[in-house]
Amino acid sequence: MDTDLDTLLIALYVELTDRILPSLQTRHGPGPGHPPKVTDAELACLAVAQVLLRFNNERHWLRAAPTLLGHLFPRLLSQSEYNRRLRAAGPVMEAALRWLAAHTPSTTELLRLMDGTPVPCGASRQTAKRSDLAGWAGYGIDKSHHRFYWGAELMLLCAPDGAVTGFGLVNPKLVKERDAVRLLLAEPKNRPPRGTVEVCDKGFAGAGFEAELAELGIAVVRPARKDEPHDGRFPFWLRQRIESVNWTLKGQLGLAAHGGRVRSGLWARVVQRLLALNAVIWHNWNAGVDRKRSLITYDHVTPPIGT
């Protein structure tokens, strides 16, 4: 199997059409009115291509898409319709990324990497006061950069290769990290199998917290705090994996420049990035690529031979 963008999008489209969308109990069958010009499967593939090609601005993306991917998508949407359809496609994209995770070999391992990462949504006081993201967004501390931000916090559970198996958005002002994990694991779709080991940082320390996860069959492995004995056996190299996953989402997939301004838009754009990440990892497993999270062969379009 080739590792290029065209092959990835075709493989994803086939899975969406044949397996993922038919399994959803939604309106995706025939209904009243004309059929959509662009199907939900095509929309999800376009959304993945947008972030893999690093188009954070939707207007710029729809202007370039006919030239870059017109051979795959002869029908495209206007900017306003694309925005509306993308916000409505959040459940479809979420189902797709979870299906891809379930069919990625690494997710069968009883090991998860757990961390939270900021998702900035604004940079001014006026934005915070007028935004429609009230309730989801709030002021929090970006510990990696030692600064405050206004936005949401994305909690992630990942397999060792970075495939996302559980996620959720919380307000960093109202929900602390350990409470965010409790909310995350309260949903069965996010909960790993019993016997799973979760690797996290020392911010998740707490006897009560670890006991709650132990009741779910999850063992917490974290670095020792300053007031605890340190035996030197914590796998810091593995802990660094989740940091690199966060960097991939922000640096390569544009999570920090998502452009969401309402709740449905924020959710859809976060899910859009997670779907792109899972699609690449799933495809790299099928293609036999050594570096499963490598995006380098998908972030550009190779011109057809003879052009």
C-alpha positions, 0 to 999 in steps of 0.5 A: 500500500502506498503512503501518499495522501491520495491513497490515504483518502481513498482508503478512508473513504472506503472505510467510511462508506462501507463500514463506519457510516452504515453502523451509525444509527443516524440520518445517513440513509435516504431521506426527503429532498435532494441528496447532498452534493457532497456526502458525509464520507467525502466531507470527512475526507476533505476535513482530513485533507485540510489539516494534513495539508496545513490549511487552517483557514477554510477559505484558503483551503476551499480556494486551493482544494480544486487544484490540489484534490480536484481529481478526487473531489469534483464536487466541493462546497461553498465556504459557508456550507462547508463550515455548516456541514463541518460543525454538523459532522462532529459525531460522524468524525468522532465515530470514524476516529474511534473506529480507526483506533479500534482497528489499529493494532497498538490499541490492543496493548494494555498501556495508555499515555494520559495528558491534558493540553491547552486549546486556546480560543482567544487572546483578548478580554473582549473575546472572552466576554463576548464569545459563544464558548462560555461554559467550555472555555475559561482561563487556565495555565499552560504549564509547558510555556508558563503562561495563562491562556483562555480556552479549553483543555483537551484531555487525551488517552493515547496508545503508545504510538499516539493513536487516540482512544479517549478524549474530552474537552473541559473548562480549565477554570472549572475542572481540574485535571484529575476531575477531567480524567474522572469525567473522561473515564466515566464514559465507557467509550473512553475507558480502556480495558481492565488491566491497563497501565496509564502513564502520566505526569506527577500532576495526577498524583493523589492516593484517592485518585489512584484508588478510583482508577484502580477500581476501574482496573487501571494502574497509574504510573507517574514520576515521584514528587519531591516529597516521595522517594524516587527509585529511578525506574519511571519511563521518562522516554515513554512519558515524552511520547504524549508530549510529542503527540501534543506537538504533532496536534498543534505544530503539524495539524493546527490544533492551536489555530483551529478557528472554532468560535462556537461550541459545535465548531470547536468540538468539530475542529478538535475532532477533525484533528484527532481524526486526521492523526488516527487516520495516518497512524491506521494507514501507516500500520496497514502500509507497514511504515516503521514510524507510525505517527509520521505525517511527512508523506501526507502533508503535500500533494504529488503532481500526477506523472506528465503534468 
